[in-house]
Every structure is written in structure tokens, then in C-alpha cells.
Amino acid sequence: MATLSDDKRNEVLLAVADAIAANKQRILAANAIDLAQMDPKNPLYDRLQLTDKRLDDIASDMRNVSRLPSPLGRILKESTLPNGLRLKRVSVPFGVIGMIYEARPNVTFDVFSLCFKSGNACVLKGGKDADSSNREEVALIHEVLAQHGIPTDIVALLPATHEATAEMLNAVGYIDVCIPRGGRQLIDFVRDNAKVPVIETGAGVVSAYFDEFGDIEKGRRIIDNAKTRRVSVCNALDCLIIHRSRLAELDVLLEPVIKKGVKILQGDYGVEFMDYKMSIKVVDSIDEALDHIATYDSGHSECIITENEANALKFQLMVDAACVYVNAPTSFTDGAQFGLGAEIGISTQKLGPRGPMGLEEITTYKWLIEGNGQVRN
């Protein structure tokens, strides 16, 4: 991987994108096998489903990744010491990235494109719900790699078993970092059992605060888009926090989501619904809203709807989340939307990457030191 030029990487990515477009029916047939084993009423069904349009979007994202500047070899810092040693801090790949994910067959292509562009090999562990889809996708990637004379081992798909997960989490010396992408239960399990380093991503308990100074029309659009664009994804809205002074307008605010079948609950806080459900919390101040977010939410994405600049700034400063929005829906928390081409996940931790993880976030650095025979006293 280290010896491949960026031009060669881009050539392969474009070839895989073309292969996706040319082999849609093959991928969709494998996806149909997975879909047949899941109840269409299950909210996760939408996340599992591939369509002609979604495959076009996946191929488009891969082409976008190929056009991005290489994240490798960037000089992040350089200096010359008084003794003449020349120091450079240069961006390099992590090495081998292990990815554990659930019923999301699009992740297979996203992870490959980002890892390949950034010089990383990847070991994939998908969920059993998407196993047929994942296997067909990896087979397609392997075919393109072989055609370009690149070892197919740089992309490996493990069996969809608990034993394979355990092997990955204990693969010290083989996997440099493991990234779980899924619900809280998966992320907690990986963090609690891994012997390899872990970057936490995925779990999204997300709130929007409709302030006493919120614009009702903006609020309707933002809440509707954040909740119903895709209810099964991690940036979907779970709780609407509303200032007590605006309760008279609650019916107007919720009308769009009610029409789409969203069930409104009270008291179910701290829950990532991934369904047509949303909780309501009534507060008397922005401070109470901030306390609620700090108590129940996961540090993924939060939103305030307000025309008050002081409240907007306070919300931005005080909310401890990877992505904080003012008058815009949390549905924008997405690597492609952020101009990163695609994402390997949304990191909710504080050590290392945070928010959508694109190319730069899956690189590290090393120091290059050049001397001329100097020795240390």
C-alpha cells in the first residue's frame, strides 16, 4: 500500500465505481437475499436496503473520494534544531483498520474507498443481516484489485459470527485500530472487550432545542428533516426540547412529522429510537435544555432553533457534542455533506478524531529526522 502512487489509487477507485454501476443487478440480487430475511416493518430494513439510486450515490461518492487531495505525505510541522537536525512531522496511514458494523451494506464500499485512498488496509466484519450483500461487494472489489495487479488481501471480510468479532478485538499486532459503527450495545461491547485501540463511532441520541426565540417556520422544516429524512440513521432526531413559552405552537411545530406517522412520547429520554418515534421535553430556560442534553444525549449532534444570537452562542459553547447546529437540522452530520467525500463513521469520542471521519481522520503521523553525523552529548 505504501508504494502505490495517488494516481494509481485514484485509477482503482474509479474502476471500482464503474464496476458498481455495471454490476448493479448482481449486487441487488445479493441484497434481495438479505432483505428477504428481515421484516419490511423493521426500521432497520431501510438501512439494509440497496436500490439502483443508492448504488449510483455510492459510486458517485467513490468518485468524489478519488478527486480529493491525498491525505498522505503532508508536512504538518517542520523545523531545524540548533544542532542542525531537520525535523518533519508527516501524515501516514494507520496501517490496518478493523471495521465492525451492522446491517449497512453501503459501509463496505465507503470503508474501502476511504481506506484505499488513505493507504490503509481494512479488515471488515459486517453483521449477519447484510452478509450476502457484503460478500458480493467485496468479491467485486477483489476482482478490480486483481485486474490492476494489487493484492486482494488489502480488503478482507471476516465471517459474520461472534467468534470473528472476538478474533478481531484480540488481534494485537495485526490490527492497528478498530472502529465499531452501530448502536450503543455494539459500541459498548467493542470498547469493553477490545485489546486493540478503539475509536468510538455511531451511537446518536440527538436533540433539537426550540428556543423561546425560535422561528416557527424554520422549526417545522428543521424538525421534520432531522426526524423523518431517514429515521434509522444515527443523525436522526430523538428528542424535541421546547421552551415552555412556545407550547401553544407545539401542534403547528409537529404537524409535518405527525403527518408522516411519528409517534410523540414523553419521558423516554436517552433513547436512540431509529424509528418513527420522538420524545418531548418541556423546559423553562436554555440552561435547563443544556442540562437535559448533558444528562441524556450521546455527544453526537445537537441543534438549537433560535433567532437570539446570545442563546445561539451559549448553545455552541456549552453543548459537548461532535457537531453543534444553529438553525439547521442534524441530518447534515455526514461525511459527504461535510465535503469529506464519504465517511468511515461519526466519532463521538474526545481523544483523536471527532465528528465525521474522512480521509484525514484515518491517518496518523510520524517524525522524519535528517542529520549530518550529529551525536547527542
C-alpha positions as CSV (number, residue, x, y, z in Angstrom):
1,M,0.0,0.0,0.0
2,A,2.8,2.4,0.9
3,T,4.4,2.1,-2.6
4,L,1.2,2.9,-4.6
5,S,1.0,6.4,-6.1
6,D,-2.0,8.5,-5.5
7,D,-2.7,8.4,-9.3
8,K,-2.8,4.6,-9.1
9,R,-5.2,4.7,-6.1
10,N,-7.5,7.1,-7.9
11,E,-7.4,4.9,-11.0
12,V,-8.5,1.9,-9.0
13,L,-11.3,3.8,-7.1
14,L,-12.7,5.0,-10.4
15,A,-12.6,1.4,-11.7
16,V,-14.5,0.1,-8.7
17,A,-17.1,2.9,-9.1
18,D,-17.6,1.9,-12.7
19,A,-17.8,-1.8,-11.6
20,I,-20.6,-0.9,-9.2
21,A,-22.5,0.9,-11.9
22,A,-22.0,-2.1,-14.3
23,N,-22.9,-4.8,-11.8
24,K,-26.0,-3.3,-10.1
25,Q,-28.2,-6.3,-10.7
26,R,-25.6,-8.6,-9.2
27,I,-25.4,-6.5,-6.1
28,L,-29.1,-6.0,-5.8
29,A,-29.7,-9.8,-6.2
30,A,-27.4,-10.4,-3.2
31,N,-29.1,-7.6,-1.3
32,A,-32.5,-9.2,-2.0
33,I,-31.4,-12.4,-0.2
34,D,-30.6,-10.3,2.9
35,L,-33.9,-8.3,2.7
36,A,-35.9,-11.5,2.4
37,Q,-34.8,-12.4,5.9
38,M,-35.9,-9.1,7.6
39,D,-39.4,-7.8,8.3
40,P,-40.0,-4.8,6.0
41,K,-41.7,-3.1,9.0
42,N,-38.4,-3.2,10.9
43,P,-36.9,0.3,10.9
44,L,-33.5,-1.2,10.1
45,Y,-34.9,-2.5,6.8
46,D,-34.3,0.9,5.2
47,R,-30.7,0.9,6.3
48,L,-30.2,-2.6,4.9
49,Q,-31.8,-1.9,1.5
50,L,-29.8,-1.1,-1.5
51,T,-31.5,0.4,-4.6
52,D,-30.5,1.5,-8.0
53,K,-30.3,5.1,-6.9
54,R,-28.4,4.2,-3.7
55,L,-25.8,2.3,-5.7
56,D,-25.5,5.3,-8.1
57,D,-24.9,7.5,-5.0
58,I,-22.3,5.1,-3.6
59,A,-20.4,5.1,-6.9
60,S,-20.6,8.9,-7.0
61,D,-19.2,9.2,-3.5
62,M,-16.3,6.9,-4.5
63,R,-15.6,9.1,-7.5
64,N,-15.6,12.1,-5.2
65,V,-13.1,10.4,-2.9
66,S,-10.8,9.8,-5.9
67,R,-10.8,13.5,-6.6
68,L,-9.9,14.6,-3.1
69,P,-6.3,15.6,-2.3
70,S,-4.2,12.8,-0.9
71,P,-4.1,12.9,2.9
72,L,-0.6,11.3,2.9
73,G,2.8,12.8,2.9
74,R,1.5,16.2,4.1
75,I,4.1,18.1,6.2
76,L,2.2,19.0,9.3
77,K,5.2,20.7,11.1
78,E,8.9,21.2,10.3
79,S,11.8,22.9,12.0
80,T,15.6,22.9,12.2
81,L,17.1,22.5,15.7
82,P,20.1,24.5,16.9
83,N,22.3,21.4,16.4
84,G,21.3,21.2,12.7
85,L,18.9,18.3,12.9
86,R,16.0,18.8,10.4
87,L,12.6,17.6,11.7
88,K,9.4,17.0,9.8
89,R,6.1,15.7,11.0
90,V,4.4,13.9,8.1
91,S,1.0,12.3,7.7
92,V,0.9,8.5,7.2
93,P,-1.7,5.7,7.3
94,F,-2.8,4.0,10.5
95,G,-1.9,0.7,8.7
96,V,-4.7,-1.9,9.2
97,I,-8.1,-0.7,10.2
98,G,-10.7,-3.2,11.6
99,M,-14.3,-2.2,11.0
100,I,-17.2,-3.7,12.8
101,Y,-20.7,-2.7,11.5
102,E,-24.3,-3.8,11.5
103,A,-26.9,-4.0,8.7
104,R,-25.3,-1.4,6.5
105,P,-24.0,-2.7,3.2
106,N,-23.1,0.8,1.9
107,V,-20.4,0.9,4.6
108,T,-18.4,-1.8,2.9
109,F,-17.8,0.4,-0.2
110,D,-17.4,3.6,1.9
111,V,-14.7,2.0,4.2
112,F,-12.9,0.5,1.2
113,S,-12.8,3.8,-0.7
114,L,-11.5,5.8,2.3
115,C,-9.0,3.2,3.5
116,F,-7.6,2.6,0.0
117,K,-7.3,6.3,-0.8
118,S,-5.5,6.9,2.6
119,G,-3.1,3.9,2.2
120,N,-4.8,1.7,4.8
121,A,-5.6,-2.0,4.5
122,C,-9.0,-2.9,6.0
123,V,-10.5,-5.9,7.8
124,L,-14.3,-5.9,7.6
125,K,-16.7,-7.5,10.0
126,G,-20.3,-6.9,8.9
127,G,-23.5,-8.1,10.5
128,K,-25.2,-11.3,9.5
129,D,-28.2,-9.3,8.3
130,A,-26.2,-7.9,5.4
131,D,-23.8,-10.8,4.8
132,S,-24.8,-11.7,1.3
133,S,-24.6,-8.1,0.2
134,N,-21.2,-7.6,1.8
135,R,-19.7,-10.7,0.3
136,E,-20.9,-9.7,-3.2
137,E,-19.5,-6.2,-2.7
138,V,-16.1,-7.5,-1.5
139,A,-15.9,-10.0,-4.4
140,L,-16.4,-7.1,-6.8
141,I,-13.7,-5.1,-5.1
142,H,-11.3,-8.1,-5.3
143,E,-12.0,-8.5,-9.0
144,V,-11.0,-4.9,-9.7
145,L,-7.9,-5.1,-7.5
146,A,-6.7,-8.2,-9.2
147,Q,-7.2,-6.6,-12.6
148,H,-4.9,-3.8,-11.5
149,G,-2.3,-6.2,-10.1
150,I,-3.0,-5.3,-6.4
151,P,-3.1,-8.0,-3.7
152,T,-6.7,-8.6,-2.7
153,D,-5.6,-9.2,0.9
154,I,-5.7,-5.4,1.5
155,V,-9.5,-5.8,1.8
156,A,-10.7,-8.8,3.9
157,L,-14.2,-9.7,5.0
158,L,-14.5,-11.9,8.1
159,P,-17.3,-14.3,8.7
160,A,-20.5,-12.8,10.2
161,T,-20.0,-14.6,13.5
162,H,-19.4,-13.6,17.2
163,E,-16.2,-15.6,17.1
164,A,-14.9,-13.5,14.2
165,T,-15.6,-10.4,16.3
166,A,-13.7,-11.8,19.2
167,E,-10.7,-12.6,16.9
168,M,-10.7,-9.0,15.6
169,L,-10.8,-7.4,19.0
170,N,-7.9,-9.5,20.2
171,A,-5.8,-9.1,17.0
172,V,-2.9,-7.2,18.7
173,G,-0.1,-6.8,16.3
174,Y,-2.3,-7.3,13.2
175,I,-5.0,-4.6,13.5
176,D,-3.8,-1.1,14.4
177,V,-7.2,0.4,15.3
178,C,-10.8,-1.0,15.4
179,I,-13.8,1.2,14.6
180,P,-17.3,0.0,15.6
181,R,-20.2,1.5,13.7
182,G,-23.6,0.8,15.0
183,G,-25.8,1.1,18.1
184,R,-24.8,1.7,21.6
185,Q,-24.8,-2.0,22.5
186,L,-22.3,-2.8,19.8
187,I,-20.1,0.1,20.6
188,D,-20.1,-0.7,24.4
189,F,-19.2,-4.3,23.7
190,V,-16.3,-3.4,21.4
191,R,-14.9,-0.8,23.8
192,D,-15.2,-3.1,26.9
193,N,-13.7,-6.2,25.2
194,A,-11.1,-4.9,22.7
195,K,-7.3,-5.3,23.3
196,V,-6.6,-3.3,20.2
197,P,-7.1,0.5,20.2
198,V,-10.7,1.6,19.5
199,I,-12.2,4.7,18.0
200,E,-15.9,5.0,19.1
201,T,-18.4,6.0,16.4
202,G,-22.1,5.7,15.6
203,A,-24.4,5.9,18.6
204,G,-26.6,9.0,18.2
205,V,-29.0,10.2,20.9
206,V,-29.9,13.5,19.2
207,S,-31.9,16.5,20.4
208,A,-33.2,19.8,18.9
209,Y,-34.0,22.7,21.3
210,F,-36.7,25.0,20.1
211,D,-35.9,28.2,22.0
212,E,-38.3,30.9,23.2
213,F,-36.9,33.0,20.3
214,G,-37.2,30.2,17.6
215,D,-38.8,30.9,14.2
216,I,-41.8,28.6,13.8
217,E,-41.3,28.0,10.0
218,K,-37.7,27.3,10.4
219,G,-38.5,25.0,13.3
220,R,-41.1,23.0,11.3
221,R,-38.7,22.3,8.4
222,I,-35.7,21.6,10.6
223,I,-37.5,19.2,13.0
224,D,-39.2,17.4,10.1
225,N,-36.0,16.9,8.1
226,A,-34.0,15.9,11.2
227,K,-36.6,13.3,12.2
228,T,-38.0,11.9,9.1
229,R,-35.4,12.2,6.3
230,R,-34.2,8.7,7.4
231,V,-35.3,7.5,10.8
232,S,-32.9,4.6,11.0
233,V,-29.6,6.6,10.8
234,C,-27.5,7.9,13.7
235,N,-28.1,11.6,13.0
236,A,-31.9,11.3,13.2
237,L,-33.7,13.4,15.8
238,D,-34.8,11.5,19.0
239,C,-35.9,14.3,21.3
240,L,-37.5,17.8,20.8
241,I,-36.8,20.1,23.7
242,I,-39.2,23.1,23.7
243,H,-39.3,26.2,25.8
244,R,-42.5,26.4,27.8
245,S,-43.4,29.8,26.4
246,R,-43.8,28.2,22.9
247,L,-46.1,25.3,24.0
248,A,-49.1,26.9,22.3
249,E,-47.4,26.4,19.0
250,L,-46.4,22.8,19.5
251,D,-49.1,21.4,17.3
252,V,-48.0,23.6,14.4
253,L,-44.4,22.7,15.0
254,L,-45.1,19.0,15.0
255,E,-47.7,18.9,12.2
256,P,-45.2,17.7,9.4
257,V,-43.8,14.8,11.5
258,I,-47.2,13.8,12.8
259,K,-48.5,13.6,9.2
260,K,-45.6,11.2,8.5
261,G,-46.6,8.9,11.3
262,V,-44.2,9.9,14.0
263,K,-45.3,8.9,17.5
264,I,-44.7,11.5,20.2
265,L,-43.6,10.2,23.6
266,Q,-42.9,11.8,27.0
267,G,-40.3,10.6,29.4
268,D,-38.4,8.2,27.1
269,Y,-35.1,10.2,27.2
270,G,-31.7,8.9,26.3
271,V,-33.1,6.5,23.7
272,E,-31.8,6.2,20.1
273,F,-35.2,5.3,18.6
274,M,-34.1,4.6,14.9
275,D,-37.9,4.5,14.3
276,Y,-40.9,6.8,13.8
277,K,-40.8,7.9,17.5
278,M,-39.7,11.0,19.2
279,S,-39.8,12.2,22.8
280,I,-40.7,15.7,24.0
281,K,-39.1,17.7,26.9
282,V,-40.5,21.0,28.1
283,V,-38.1,23.4,29.7
284,D,-38.2,26.8,31.3
285,S,-34.8,28.1,30.2
286,I,-31.9,27.4,27.8
287,D,-29.9,26.3,30.9
288,E,-32.5,23.6,31.6
289,A,-32.2,22.5,27.9
290,L,-28.4,22.3,28.2
291,D,-28.7,20.2,31.4
292,H,-31.1,17.8,29.7
293,I,-28.7,17.3,26.7
294,A,-25.7,16.8,29.0
295,T,-27.7,14.2,31.0
296,Y,-29.3,12.1,28.3
297,D,-27.6,12.6,24.9
298,S,-24.5,10.8,23.4
299,G,-22.3,13.7,22.2
300,H,-23.2,13.1,18.5
301,S,-25.2,16.0,17.1
302,E,-27.3,18.7,18.7
303,C,-29.3,21.6,17.4
304,I,-30.8,24.9,18.6
305,I,-33.5,26.8,16.7
306,T,-33.4,30.4,17.8
307,E,-33.1,34.0,16.5
308,N,-31.3,35.1,19.6
309,E,-27.6,35.4,18.9
310,A,-26.6,35.2,22.6
311,N,-28.5,32.0,23.1
312,A,-27.1,30.5,19.9
313,L,-23.5,31.3,21.0
314,K,-24.2,29.9,24.5
315,F,-25.5,26.7,23.0
316,Q,-22.5,26.4,20.8
317,L,-20.1,26.9,23.7
318,M,-21.8,24.8,26.2
319,V,-23.0,21.7,24.3
320,D,-20.5,18.9,24.5
321,A,-21.1,17.2,21.1
322,A,-19.1,16.4,18.0
323,C,-21.5,18.5,15.8
324,V,-23.5,21.5,17.1
325,Y,-26.0,23.2,14.8
326,V,-27.8,26.6,14.9
327,N,-30.9,26.8,12.8
328,A,-30.0,23.7,10.7
329,P,-31.0,20.0,11.1
330,T,-28.7,17.3,12.4
331,S,-29.3,15.3,9.2
332,F,-26.3,17.2,7.8
333,T,-23.9,15.2,10.1
334,D,-22.5,13.2,7.2
335,G,-19.0,12.9,5.7
336,A,-20.2,13.6,2.1
337,Q,-22.3,16.6,3.3
338,F,-19.2,18.0,5.1
339,G,-17.2,17.7,1.8
340,L,-15.2,14.8,3.0
341,G,-16.2,12.6,0.1
342,A,-17.6,9.9,2.4
343,E,-17.1,8.8,6.0
344,I,-16.0,5.8,7.9
345,G,-18.2,6.8,10.8
346,I,-19.2,9.6,13.1
347,S,-16.8,9.7,16.0
348,T,-18.3,10.7,19.4
349,Q,-15.2,10.5,21.5
350,K,-12.8,13.2,22.5
351,L,-9.4,11.6,22.1
352,G,-8.4,11.7,18.5
353,P,-10.9,12.1,15.6
354,R,-14.3,13.7,16.3
355,G,-17.4,14.0,14.1
356,P,-17.5,12.6,10.5
357,M,-14.3,10.6,9.9
358,G,-13.0,11.2,6.4
359,L,-9.5,10.8,4.9
360,E,-7.6,13.0,7.3
361,E,-9.2,11.4,10.3
362,I,-7.9,7.9,9.4
363,T,-4.3,9.0,9.1
364,T,-1.7,9.5,11.8
365,Y,1.8,10.9,11.6
366,K,5.5,10.1,12.1
367,W,8.6,12.2,12.6
368,L,11.3,12.3,9.9
369,I,14.6,13.5,11.2
370,E,17.6,14.2,9.0
371,G,21.1,14.8,10.3
372,N,24.7,15.1,9.2
373,G,26.5,13.0,11.7
374,Q,25.4,14.8,14.8
375,V,25.6,12.9,18.1
376,R,23.9,13.7,21.4
377,N,26.0,14.9,24.4
